[in-house]
Amino acid sequence: MDNRAEVREFLMTRRAHLTTESAGLPAGTNRRVAGLRRSEVAMLAGVSVEYYSKLERGAIAGASASVLDAVSRALQLTDAEHSHLLDLARAADGIPSSGRNRRRAVKTSAPRPSLQWALDSITDAVAFVRDQRQNLIATNALGRAFYSPVIGDGGRVPNLARFQFLDPAAHDFYPDWDLFAEMCVAVIRAEAGRDPHDKGIQDLVGELSTRSDVFRTLWAAHNVRTHGSGTKRFQHPVVGELTLVYEELALTAEPGQIMLIYSAEPGSPSAERLGLLASWAAESSVRTTPPA
């Protein structure tokens, strides 16, 4: 990915989202651009217009932390957006993001046995591991049942982004498909900023940009986010609607991989349906296990 272009588009889109009112500036007259002017952002950041214009052209290499912090405040960046800007600056300086060495593109391999054991020990919630390329690389038993529309009958490694944008079944599985699509792209954008040399991410973005108009439009928006925690709705083909909360955990032993755990509020209808799904998964496993 072209770092200068990434920086330019990111800063321009963030500036376009701001209004003079939200920035505490007088509206004035004869405004011909959406959002703030470069001169207004420069004033808020305490840098010269020439220097901010240089940054917005993509020449971010060598920018100090204090300048980047000031620009982030002027543009009212979220924590995720601020981290993304720092990642882009590190890439421009040739520094591996977050202290990580640049990873070579490798084929997805089976999870470590101890990681699979940890997943299998979680029985009342959906637990799975995905990598920075949105590959679903390990699940617990309930996770395999929950993500059966994504996993399908096997073959290529299940990929959450490909399912989201290329599989019509995603519109049924995700009642809030539009919201999920925005979140998916924003997470990939953040991952790409952290590791711009990851060929797997580049290939995924190229494929989805070619095959999905929605993905291409959302990618051009340059929105970034992290998952962290939250609530999502699903429509499972076996048990129906589920409202689940999720927690994201980084796997320090496997840089770039995260574990996500989806659980239901105790005593809720979703908890009951999740229990039914677990029973269905156990019965299916018994039916498909060959006799000894």
Salt bridges, closest charged atoms under 4 A:
GLU6 OE1 - ARG189 NH1 2.30
GLU9 OE2 - ARG8 NE 3.98
GLU40 OE1 - ARG31 NH2 2.82
GLU40 OE2 - ARG37 NH1 3.64
GLU56 OE2 - ARG15 NH2 2.74
GLU56 OE2 - ARG38 NE 2.84
ASP69 OD1 - HIS82 NE2 3.24
GLU81 OE2 - ARG14 NH1 2.99
ASP87 OD1 - ARG90 NH1 2.85
ASP176 OD1 - ARG233 NH2 2.89
GLU191 OE2 - ARG130 NH1 3.87
GLU191 OE2 - ARG194 NH2 3.45
ASP195 OD2 - ARG103 NH2 3.07
ASP198 OD1 - ARG133 NE 2.90
ASP203 OD2 - LYS199 NZ 2.77
GLU207 OE1 - ARG162 NE 2.89
GLU207 OE2 - ARG211 NH1 3.06
ASP213 OD1 - ARG216 NH2 2.29
GLU241 OE2 - ARG233 NH1 3.60
GLU248 OE1 - HIS227 ND1 3.81
GLU254 OE2 - ARG112 NE 2.78
